[in-house]
């Protein structure tokens, strides 16, 4: 499904409201003046306050993207688009739910 390309200046959150930040590997392709996000990048979560009964803190710490763009690549890696599917993971690699890309640049659309 087509969607706007996610980039370093975009906004993404975990299911519990934590902010997703991108550590880019791409230094050549930009959208809106920021590097385009790809599958090769690292996605860290900060500020997730999720806890399980006990109470035991179980915050989301990273995002693993599962379904990126299928037709647009940067440096051989598929780009992440607003409709991409992924999982937020805890430090123990327990799936916590899907991330949501709240804001992406509006000019470049990918499939």
C-alpha positions as CSV (number, residue, x, y, z in Angstrom):
1,X,0.0,0.0,0.0
2,X,1.5,3.4,-0.9
3,X,2.4,5.9,1.7
4,X,4.6,8.9,2.5
5,X,8.3,8.0,3.0
6,X,9.4,8.2,6.7
7,X,12.5,10.2,7.3
8,X,14.7,11.4,10.2
9,X,12.4,14.4,10.9
10,X,9.3,12.4,11.0
11,X,7.4,11.3,14.2
12,X,6.7,7.8,15.3
13,X,5.5,6.4,18.6
14,X,5.2,3.0,20.3
15,X,1.8,1.7,21.4
16,X,2.4,3.3,24.9
17,X,3.4,6.7,23.7
18,X,7.2,6.4,23.7
19,X,9.0,8.4,21.0
20,X,10.8,6.4,18.3
21,X,14.1,7.9,17.1
22,X,16.0,6.9,14.0
23,X,19.8,6.3,13.8
24,X,20.3,6.6,10.0
25,X,22.7,4.6,7.9
26,X,21.7,6.5,4.7
27,X,23.7,9.7,4.0
28,X,22.8,10.1,0.3
29,X,19.1,10.3,-0.1
30,X,17.0,13.0,1.6
31,X,13.4,14.0,1.8
32,X,12.4,17.3,3.3
33,X,16.1,17.9,4.1
34,X,16.4,14.8,6.3
35,X,17.8,11.3,5.5
36,X,15.2,8.8,4.4
37,X,14.6,5.9,6.8
38,X,15.4,2.4,5.6
39,X,15.3,-1.2,7.0
40,X,19.1,-1.0,7.7
41,X,18.6,1.9,10.2
42,X,18.3,1.4,14.0
43,X,15.0,2.5,15.6
44,X,15.2,3.2,19.4
45,X,12.3,4.0,21.7
46,X,12.5,6.4,24.6
47,X,9.9,7.3,27.2
48,X,7.8,4.2,27.1
49,X,6.2,3.7,30.5
50,X,4.6,0.2,29.9
51,X,4.7,-2.1,33.0
52,X,3.3,-5.6,33.5
53,X,1.5,-6.7,36.7
54,X,3.9,-7.2,39.5
55,X,4.7,-4.3,38.8
56,X,7.6,-4.9,36.5
57,X,8.7,-2.3,34.0
58,X,8.6,-3.6,30.5
59,X,9.2,-0.6,28.2
60,X,9.5,-0.7,24.5
61,X,13.2,-0.2,23.6
62,X,13.4,-0.7,19.8
63,X,11.4,-1.2,16.7
64,X,11.7,-4.0,14.2
65,X,10.1,-3.2,10.9
66,X,8.5,-6.2,9.2
67,X,6.9,-4.8,6.0
68,X,8.7,-1.9,4.4
69,X,8.2,-0.5,0.9
70,X,8.4,-3.1,-1.8
71,X,9.4,-1.0,-4.8
72,X,11.5,1.8,-3.5
73,X,15.1,1.2,-2.2
74,X,17.9,3.4,-0.9
75,X,21.4,1.9,-1.1
76,X,19.8,-1.5,-1.7
77,X,17.6,-1.3,1.4
78,X,13.8,-0.9,1.3
79,X,12.5,2.4,2.7
80,X,10.1,2.7,5.6
81,X,6.8,4.3,4.7
82,X,3.9,5.5,6.8
83,X,1.9,2.3,6.1
84,X,4.8,0.0,7.0
85,X,4.2,-2.6,9.6
86,X,6.5,-3.3,12.5
87,X,6.8,-4.5,16.1
88,X,8.0,-2.6,19.2
89,X,10.2,-4.9,21.4
90,X,11.2,-4.8,25.0
91,X,14.7,-5.3,26.2
92,X,13.9,-9.0,26.6
93,X,12.8,-9.1,22.9
94,X,9.1,-9.5,23.9
95,X,6.7,-8.0,21.3
96,X,4.8,-5.0,22.7
97,X,2.6,-4.0,19.7
98,X,2.9,-2.1,16.5
99,X,4.6,1.4,16.2
100,X,2.6,4.2,14.6
101,X,4.1,6.7,12.2
102,X,2.3,9.9,13.2
103,X,4.0,12.4,10.8
104,X,6.0,11.9,7.7
105,X,7.0,14.3,5.0
106,X,4.1,14.7,2.5
107,X,5.9,15.1,-0.8
108,X,7.5,11.7,-1.6
109,X,5.1,8.7,-1.8
110,X,6.4,5.1,-2.2
111,X,4.9,1.7,-2.6
